[in-house]
Amino acid sequence: MPRVFVSHSSADREVVEREIVELLFGHGIETWYSKADIRTADDWEKSIREGLKSCDWFLLVMTPRSQASEWVKSELHWALDRRPGRVLPVLLEDVDPTEFDLRLGRIQHVDFRDRDHEARARLLRTWGVEPAGTGSPIAPVVRAITLADYARSLGRVGPPTAIRIGCALFDALSRDHERGIFRGGLDPVRTILTWEGTAPRIELAPPPPGAGGGPADDVRSAGGLLWELVLGKPPALDPEADRAMLSRSAVPFRLSEGLSDLLLVCVAPRMPITAQMVFELLGQNEDPVPSPAVLAPVNTDFAEGLFGWFDGSGQVSGVSRQYRLERVDDPDDGAPCALLKSLAEDAPPREKQFGVLMQRCPAGYLVGKRVRLEARIRTQVRHGWGGAWLRVDGERGEGNLFFDNMHDRPIVGTTPWRGYSIEADLPEETRWINYGTLLAGSGRLWAGPLRILYRTGPETWTPLRLR
């Protein structure tokens, strides 16, 4: 596989990591890109130049910010001179390629503005790679191998393959736990991986005589094995040390956050956790990089930034990439809140264009109960409308059991902080609860605390949260 240098403006780093680096990494394509916020001449000589020399392809992310960056132009000029035929311009926002260099007018670029499946496929096919789920698997096909030997032979595994193996691992644990079989931890030498086409299967050896422990020990060690598959080495089981390991790795930011959260939950769970819960969390993710589902509502007041929240990618049909999420302070009282804003705040949006702030968790013991979403929102909507939303998913897909996005009672124009609520009964077939805010148009929407509560009495509601 090629090694690709990704040239971009540091102001675009978050979207570049999410949309491009994660996509390439998830399909087995190694990348090099600068994670520094400030580039100095010393950075260029010692780091950037080494990165350029170590890569055989050069990918230019074209936005107004990168067009204004002298560092990006210097990187591009180097690549045009030394990597002819292997320079790939990627149009992320409207900009004239020839403003970077006149020679780009003769090079075909990839239009990535819509960031949809077709755009991703065009980008990947530059290197003869099909998007996950449409072509051959990245994983090597083997008859049977221990998980220890599999990890040792590859060093590390790309996210799509690791997630599939993780699903198989936690599914096998779930079936054993239902029969009362516990191991007190998993031994990768006694864990057998086989493949049926693109689908991995896990066979767990019987527990050794005298094995102690319970389901939590199995879940914790399985989480560590999944970590090792992606990073190539086991976790230190120390939050600070493991976060440092992630920061030094080539794992894209969003995936590294997901791995860190999974490990923290497995090592020190704040609520009862079962192998079945983790299996469902992993199995719901169809993207090469899993959407950050949580075990129960977390960070509902945004005191921990946007931890636990995301933009709906892979879980909301039709969501646009022309919106940005930020954690900000309320200008009135300084309280933390989340800001959902359109990239073009004054221009009328394209038809049916919308963005979301979202959190997603399994229904668990709430099945059969009545739940309520409570949200505090204020707006500066220039075009269109905003609101809170609640969606209940079953086996057949998104929103097939309940969906309310306040379309019949929209928030329009400029409004102060106000409280809004949505209630729903969760039928027996409920699997997932999805909730958050949306902006269908241009402007800004702030969200204060967003809480999910469930009815515990005729007039009593109890917040759902990790304990």
C-alpha positions, 0 to 999 in steps of 0.5 A: 500500500502507498504512503500518503503525505496529507498537506493541509492548513492547521485550521482544517486539521479536525475535518481532515482527520475525520474525513480523509485521514480516517478514511485512508487509514481504515482502508489500509493506506498509511498517511503522514500529516502534521499535527502541530498547531504552529509550524516553524522553520525548524518544523519544516526542516526537521519534520515536514521535509522528512515526512515528504521524503518518506511518502510516495504520494502527495495529497493536497486538501484544497480550502480557502485556509490552505490556499492562504498558507505559505507552508502548504504552497511550499509543500506543494511545490516540493511535491510537484517537482519530486513526485510528478504523477503522484500529486492528488488535489482534493477539493474540500471547499470551493476554491480555484486550484490554480491559485495554489500553483498554475500546474494544478490546472493540468491535474485532475482533482477529486471533488470531495465537497459533498463528502458522500459515498461516491466522493470517498470511492473516487478518492480510494480508487486512486490507489485501486482500493474499493470502499469497505463493504463493496470490494475485497476485504483488507483482512488476509484470509486465513483458515485458523490462527490464534489471535496472538499469532494473528496480531503478531504477524500483522503488527496492527490491524486496520479499523474495519477489520479490528471492529469486525474481529471485535464484534466476533469476540464479544459475540462469542463472550456473550454466548458463553456468559448466557450459559454461565461460562466465565474465564476471568480474562481472555488468553489470546493464545487460546483464542482461535480466529477463523474466516468465512469469506469476509466474516471473522469467527472467534472460538474460545477455548474452555476455561482452565480448571479453577478459573475465577473472576466474572463477566467484567474480567472477560469484558475488560481483557477483550477490550484490551485485545481489541486495543492491541489489534489496532495499536499493535501493543497492549494497553498499559491500563493507565489512563494517562499512559494510554492516552500518551500512547494514542497521541504518539500513534498514527491512529486517526483522532476520532478512532483514538478517542473511541479506543480510549473511551472503550478502555476506560469503560472496560477498566473502570466501568461506571455502570454494569457492562456486559459483553452483549452491550459492547457487541451491540455497540460495535455491531451497529457501526457500518462505517470504516470508523465506528460512530462514537456510541456511548453506554448511557448519556454522558457529558450532558452539560458539555463540561468535558467538551464534546466528549460523547457527542458527534455530528451524526455521520453514519447514523443520520441519513442525509446529514450535511458536512457543511456544519461544524460542532464546537464547545463554547462558553455561554457569553452571559454566564460562562457556562459550557455549551455546544455550538452547531453552526453552518459554515456559510452562516448568511447564505441560504442553504441548499435544499434539505441541508441540515446538520446535527449534534448527536449522542447515541446509546443502547436502550437497555433496561429502558425498554418498555418505559417512557423517556423524555429528552430535555434540552436548553437551546438558543438560536441565531437562525438566518435561514430555515429552522432548528430544534431538538430531536429524539429518535428510537431505533429497532432492528429494521433501521433508523427511526422506524419506531419513533421520531420527533425533530420539532418540525411541526413546532420549529425554532426560528430566528433569534431566540434566547435560552429556552427549555424544550422537551420530547417524550416517547414510549419505548416498545419492546423491540427498541434497541437504540436511543438517539438524541440531540439538536439540529439546524436545518438552514444557516446560522447558529444553534447553542445547546445547554444541558441535554438530558434523557430521563425516564419515568419512575412514577406518575410525576417522577422522572429520573435522569439516565446517566453513567454512574 
